[in-house]
């Protein structure tokens, strides 16, 4: 049973990546209106009569999201029953399906009633939280049979600051990138890293400001990741899970920056654009895993302090009047 659960968890995680990339594909190809203002049907038809590329992309995304949504629900219930004794499983099981459902509802509302670009930009971020929850559930399922126990990991305050700070900030970067796509500002600046080599200075249009704001945010997370990586190399070589997690983050954030620059110089090449979404999704997944380790460490240290205080209190000599 545990073996089948592992395979199902892996397939569900991969499925969630397809949901994320499918949503990015819909946005980048402007296929959101491919089915008109009907949901879940296309143009009010069970079998569409007028097939267009936009319709195929939008309908495929709906079918994949629906199928993966059922897989996430099954995984959540299955994991809850199989390893519900693990502290984080109940929370992750709830978050994974709830946020995927919320993502679907936002998508449906955008089709039927329309939404502002600021709201639509949340769509990818909400899906990303669901993906990260499924990814962590999968890791917890595999952790049951592994000899390595992340509860042995020790983290200092500096590393905790990097883990919590970068993970939270990465979501802001994700939102800014999604906002760029929904505002059609991906090619507002013809050059990189500056907006326009021929006209140096501050951006002159709102689209340029949106694009350069995202670049600034992405540049900051790149620098912050490198600082955290150097910190891990110096202090965490003896703790492989921290060391290699930051190594992977360093690689992913570098690929993220390179793909972002390549988008500009390839005039929004679709493959490069989807790679850009894939790299940030994987980066957020690894950062979420580091967050899980950090939360366990803080919980463990707080429990230890409580036990010590209780022991000290119990060992105090009685006070006689």
ZIRANOR-V428425 format. One record per residue. N is the residue number from 1. RES is the residue in three letters. PHI is phi as a letter, one per 30 degrees, with the letter a starting at -180 (NA if undefined). BURIAL is 1 if it has 9 or more other C-alpha atoms within 8 Angstrom, else 0. Layout:
BEGIN
n = (N/N)
res = (RES/RES)
phi = (PHI/PHI)
burial = (BURIAL/BURIAL)
END
This chain:
BEGIN
n = (1/2/3/4/5/6/7/8/9/10/11/12/13/14/15/16/17/18/19/20/21/22/23/24/25/26/27/28/29/30/31/32/33/34/35/36/37/38/39/40/41/42/43/44/45/46/47/48/49/50/51/52/53/54/55/56/57/58/59/60/61/62/63/64/65/66/67/68/69/70/71/72/73/74/75/76/77/78/79/80/81/82/83/84/85/86/87/88/89/90/91/92/93/94/95/96/97/98/99/100/101/102/103/104/105/106/107/108/109/110/111/112/113/114/115/116/117/118/119/120/121/122/123/124/125/126/127/128/129/130/131/132/133/134/135/136/137/138/139/140/141/142/143/144/145/146/147/148/149/150/151/152/153/154/155/156/157/158/159/160/161/162/163/164/165/166/167/168/169/170/171/172/173/174/175/176/177/178/179/180/181/182/183/184/185/186/187/188/189/190/191/192/193/194/195/196/197/198/199/200/201/202/203/204/205/206/207/208/209/210/211/212/213/214/215/216/217/218/219/220/221/222/223/224/225/226/227/228/229/230/231/232/233/234/235/236/237/238/239/240/241/242/243/244/245/246/247/248/249/250/251/252/253/254/255/256/257/258/259/260/261/262/263/264/265/266/267/268/269/270/271/272/273/274/275/276/277/278/279/280/281/282/283/284/285/286/287/288/289/290/291/292/293/294/295/296/297/298/299/300/301/302/303/304/305/306/307/308/309/310/311/312/313/314/315/316/317/318/319/320/321)
res = (UNK/UNK/UNK/UNK/UNK/UNK/UNK/UNK/UNK/UNK/UNK/UNK/UNK/UNK/UNK/UNK/UNK/UNK/UNK/UNK/UNK/UNK/UNK/UNK/UNK/UNK/UNK/UNK/UNK/UNK/UNK/UNK/UNK/UNK/UNK/UNK/UNK/UNK/UNK/UNK/UNK/UNK/UNK/UNK/UNK/UNK/UNK/UNK/UNK/UNK/UNK/UNK/UNK/UNK/UNK/UNK/UNK/UNK/UNK/UNK/UNK/UNK/UNK/UNK/UNK/UNK/UNK/UNK/UNK/UNK/UNK/UNK/UNK/UNK/UNK/UNK/UNK/UNK/UNK/UNK/UNK/UNK/UNK/UNK/UNK/UNK/UNK/UNK/UNK/UNK/UNK/UNK/UNK/UNK/UNK/UNK/UNK/UNK/UNK/UNK/UNK/UNK/UNK/UNK/UNK/UNK/UNK/UNK/UNK/UNK/UNK/UNK/UNK/UNK/UNK/UNK/UNK/UNK/UNK/UNK/UNK/UNK/UNK/UNK/UNK/UNK/UNK/UNK/UNK/UNK/UNK/UNK/UNK/UNK/UNK/UNK/UNK/UNK/UNK/UNK/UNK/UNK/UNK/UNK/UNK/UNK/UNK/UNK/UNK/UNK/UNK/UNK/UNK/UNK/UNK/UNK/UNK/UNK/UNK/UNK/UNK/UNK/UNK/UNK/UNK/UNK/UNK/UNK/UNK/UNK/UNK/UNK/UNK/UNK/UNK/UNK/UNK/UNK/UNK/UNK/UNK/UNK/UNK/UNK/UNK/UNK/UNK/UNK/UNK/UNK/UNK/UNK/UNK/UNK/UNK/UNK/UNK/UNK/UNK/UNK/UNK/UNK/UNK/UNK/UNK/UNK/UNK/UNK/UNK/UNK/UNK/UNK/UNK/UNK/UNK/UNK/UNK/UNK/UNK/UNK/UNK/UNK/UNK/UNK/UNK/UNK/UNK/UNK/UNK/UNK/UNK/UNK/UNK/UNK/UNK/UNK/UNK/UNK/UNK/UNK/UNK/UNK/UNK/UNK/UNK/UNK/UNK/UNK/UNK/UNK/UNK/UNK/UNK/UNK/UNK/UNK/UNK/UNK/UNK/UNK/UNK/UNK/UNK/UNK/UNK/UNK/UNK/UNK/UNK/UNK/UNK/UNK/UNK/UNK/UNK/UNK/UNK/UNK/UNK/UNK/UNK/UNK/UNK/UNK/UNK/UNK/UNK/UNK/UNK/UNK/UNK/UNK/UNK/UNK/UNK/UNK/UNK/UNK/UNK/UNK/UNK/UNK/UNK/UNK/UNK/UNK/UNK/UNK/UNK/UNK/UNK/UNK/UNK/UNK/UNK/UNK/UNK/UNK/UNK/UNK/UNK)
phi = (NA/d/d/d/d/d/d/d/d/d/d/d/d/d/e/d/d/d/d/d/d/d/d/d/d/e/d/d/c/h/c/e/c/d/c/i/c/c/a/d/d/c/h/i/c/d/c/e/c/c/d/b/e/d/d/d/d/d/d/d/d/d/d/d/d/d/d/d/e/d/d/d/d/d/d/d/d/d/d/d/d/d/b/d/d/d/e/d/d/d/d/d/d/d/d/e/d/d/d/d/d/d/d/d/d/d/d/d/d/d/d/d/c/i/b/d/d/d/d/d/d/d/e/d/d/d/d/d/d/d/e/d/d/d/d/d/e/d/d/d/d/d/d/e/c/d/d/d/c/d/d/d/d/c/b/d/d/d/d/e/d/d/d/d/d/d/d/d/d/d/d/d/d/e/d/d/d/d/d/e/d/d/d/h/c/d/c/d/c/d/b/a/d/d/d/a/d/d/b/d/k/d/e/c/b/d/d/d/d/d/d/d/d/d/d/d/d/d/d/d/d/d/d/d/d/d/d/d/d/d/d/d/d/d/c/b/d/d/b/e/d/d/e/d/d/d/d/d/d/d/d/d/d/d/d/d/d/d/d/d/d/d/e/d/d/c/h/i/e/d/d/d/d/d/d/e/d/d/d/d/d/d/d/d/d/d/d/d/d/d/d/d/d/d/d/d/d/d/d/d/d/d/d/d/d/d/d/d/d/d/d/d/d/d/d/d/d/d/c/c/d)
burial = (0/0/0/0/1/1/0/1/1/1/0/1/1/0/1/1/1/1/1/1/1/1/1/1/1/1/1/1/0/0/1/1/1/1/1/0/1/1/1/0/1/1/1/0/0/0/0/0/0/0/0/0/0/1/1/1/1/1/1/0/1/1/0/1/1/0/0/1/1/0/1/1/1/0/1/1/1/1/1/1/0/0/1/1/0/0/0/0/1/1/0/1/1/1/1/1/1/1/1/1/1/1/1/1/0/1/1/1/1/1/1/1/0/0/0/0/1/0/0/1/1/1/1/1/1/1/1/1/1/1/1/1/1/1/1/1/1/1/0/1/1/1/1/0/0/0/0/0/0/0/0/0/1/0/0/0/0/0/1/1/0/1/1/1/0/1/1/0/1/1/1/0/1/1/1/1/1/1/1/1/1/1/0/0/1/1/1/0/1/1/1/1/0/1/1/1/0/0/0/0/0/0/1/0/0/0/1/1/1/1/1/1/1/1/1/0/1/1/1/0/1/1/0/1/1/1/0/1/1/0/1/1/1/0/0/1/1/0/0/0/0/1/1/0/1/1/1/1/1/1/0/1/1/1/1/1/1/0/1/1/1/1/1/1/1/0/0/1/0/0/0/1/1/1/1/1/1/1/1/1/1/1/1/1/1/1/1/1/1/1/1/0/1/1/0/1/1/0/0/0/0/0/0/0/0/0/0/0/0/0/0/0/0/0/0/0/0/0/0/0/0)
END
